[in-house]
Amino acid sequence: MSDTILHGYWRSSASYRVRIALNVKQVDFAQVTHDLPAGDQRAPAYLAIAPHGLVPTLEHGGATYLESPAIIEWIDATWPEPPLLPAAAGDAAMVRAMAALIACDVHPLNNLRVLTRLRSQFDASNAQVKDWITHWIGEGLFALEQLIARHGGRFAFGDAITLADCYLVPQIYNAERYGVDLANFPRAHAAAEAARALPAVAAAHPEKQPDFQ
Ligand SMILES: N[C@@H](CCC(=O)N[C@@H](CS)C(=O)NCC(=O)O)C(=O)O
């Protein structure tokens, strides 16, 4: 087995981010998959390496890395080419801001455990949960659209793929999954399409993963 092991799930957007980063860097990795709807992420064997009970986790050379933002920055530092952050500090801050807008302001609100809690504590219906999900995706994409208008090029930031695209592509996948009208976010959609056209990014697609059902 490869020295680099990604614990993930085909539909997990945080895992999808890491798969994109690994593929862009052409890192050979193996996958251990955990069925999230079945609750495998809370199995004692997995909690022993990932106490937060979430995917992704990356194992490499005897070390374990948690949290996709930390994992992706570690990947970028370990395999520098091609860089996922621009050289200028101000540009890198904007790329990180785009990523954080998705990772901190949208994704946690729509995570499986949050949606499960909406149903169990507040008796939310499927329609209400879908409304919740699409609301937060819409808020995030609205803000991102303005940032891409200012800083985007072929991709979310400029003309080279960056860390921002690692986050944008899975978020657009989720938007499509829940029927968000991407005509309202043409720049974000176009940037994601440009990234998805790259073979390395295409190979990270959920439906290309070994546990895709
Ligand atoms: N901040 C974490 C979030 C990880 C996360 O929320 N993972 C989701 C899948 S995308 C998960 O494992 N959900 C399982 C659950 O909610 O029980 C990261 O970026 O790695």
The ligand as a Gaussian input file, in Angstrom:
#p B3LYP/6-31G(d) Opt

LIG

0 1
 N      -13.451000      21.004000       9.404000
 C      -13.394000      19.653000       8.922000
 C      -14.764000      19.208000       8.516000
 C      -14.787000      17.747000       8.178000
 C      -16.211000      17.296000       7.955000
 O      -17.149000      17.968000       8.371000
 N      -16.362000      16.133000       7.324000
 C      -17.667000      15.609000       7.061000
 C      -17.782000      15.113000       5.636000
 S      -17.533000      16.427000       4.479000
 C      -17.938000      14.459000       8.004000
 O      -17.051000      13.686000       8.300000
 N      -19.191000      14.355000       8.474000
 C      -19.572000      13.270000       9.320000
 C      -20.647000      13.664000      10.295000
 O      -21.161000      14.766000      10.210000
 O      -20.947000      12.830000      11.132000
 C      -12.424000      19.544000       7.736000
 O      -12.360000      20.506000       6.967000
 O      -11.738000      18.531000       7.612000

